[in-house]
């Protein structure tokens, strides 16, 4: 039997972090009161402090950096495919000229 992952909204995560920052709870206490692991609250706090404007983007939504990385990976894949095609064409034409 597999265990389903819980999905929490950005508002829930921000409220959990507010328990620590504004109410003075420890990460473990905040986690216990919300029924989650304190490490999750700690991770959400770290993410919120480092990426305040792009924290918790949601399903399928990428940060600008992640979007750029994905575009560059696609471009690299396309260029490698073109390179392989050119190598095969070079071998083909080299055999034809003999």
C-alpha positions as CSV (number, residue, x, y, z in Angstrom):
1,X,0.0,0.0,0.0
2,X,1.6,3.3,-1.1
3,X,1.3,6.4,1.0
4,X,0.0,9.5,-0.7
5,X,2.0,12.7,-0.4
6,X,0.2,15.6,1.2
7,X,0.1,18.7,-0.9
8,X,0.0,22.0,1.0
9,X,-1.0,25.3,-0.4
10,X,1.4,28.3,-0.4
11,X,-0.8,30.0,2.2
12,X,-0.6,27.0,4.5
13,X,3.2,27.0,4.2
14,X,3.4,30.8,4.8
15,X,1.1,30.4,7.9
16,X,3.3,27.6,9.2
17,X,6.4,29.8,8.8
18,X,4.5,32.7,10.6
19,X,4.1,30.5,13.6
20,X,7.8,30.3,13.9
21,X,8.7,33.9,13.0
22,X,5.8,35.8,14.6
23,X,4.5,33.5,17.4
24,X,7.9,32.3,18.6
25,X,7.2,28.6,18.1
26,X,10.1,26.2,17.4
27,X,10.1,24.4,14.1
28,X,9.2,21.1,15.9
29,X,6.4,22.8,17.9
30,X,4.9,24.4,14.8
31,X,5.1,21.1,12.9
32,X,3.4,19.2,15.8
33,X,0.6,21.7,16.1
34,X,0.0,21.4,12.3
35,X,0.4,17.6,12.1
36,X,3.5,17.7,9.9
37,X,7.2,17.2,10.5
38,X,9.1,20.1,11.9
39,X,11.7,19.7,9.2
40,X,9.1,20.6,6.6
41,X,8.5,23.9,8.5
42,X,12.2,24.5,8.6
43,X,12.6,23.9,4.9
44,X,9.6,26.2,4.1
45,X,11.2,28.9,6.3
46,X,14.5,28.6,4.5
47,X,12.8,28.7,1.1
48,X,10.7,31.7,2.0
49,X,13.7,33.6,3.3
50,X,16.0,32.9,0.3
51,X,13.3,33.2,-2.4
52,X,10.6,35.4,-0.9
53,X,9.1,36.4,-4.2
54,X,9.3,33.0,-6.0
55,X,8.8,30.7,-3.0
56,X,6.3,27.9,-3.3
57,X,5.5,28.3,-7.1
58,X,3.1,25.4,-7.2
59,X,2.6,22.5,-9.6
60,X,4.1,23.0,-13.0
61,X,5.1,26.6,-12.3
62,X,8.8,27.1,-12.6
63,X,11.0,29.9,-11.2
64,X,12.6,32.0,-13.9
65,X,16.0,30.2,-13.3
66,X,14.4,26.8,-13.6
67,X,12.6,27.8,-16.8
68,X,15.9,29.1,-18.3
69,X,17.6,25.8,-17.3
70,X,14.9,23.8,-18.9
71,X,15.1,25.8,-22.2
72,X,18.9,25.4,-22.3
73,X,18.7,21.7,-21.7
74,X,16.3,21.4,-24.7
75,X,18.6,23.4,-26.8
76,X,21.6,21.2,-25.8
77,X,19.6,18.1,-26.7
78,X,18.6,19.6,-30.1
79,X,22.2,20.6,-30.9
80,X,23.6,17.1,-29.9
81,X,21.0,15.5,-32.3
82,X,22.0,17.9,-35.1
83,X,25.7,17.1,-34.5
84,X,25.0,13.3,-34.7
85,X,23.1,13.8,-38.0
86,X,26.0,15.8,-39.4
87,X,28.5,13.1,-38.4
88,X,26.4,10.4,-40.2
89,X,26.2,12.6,-43.3
90,X,29.9,13.2,-43.3
91,X,30.5,9.4,-43.2
92,X,28.0,8.9,-45.9
93,X,29.5,11.4,-48.3
94,X,33.0,10.3,-47.5
95,X,32.1,6.8,-48.7
96,X,30.4,8.2,-51.8
97,X,33.5,10.1,-52.9
98,X,35.7,7.1,-53.0
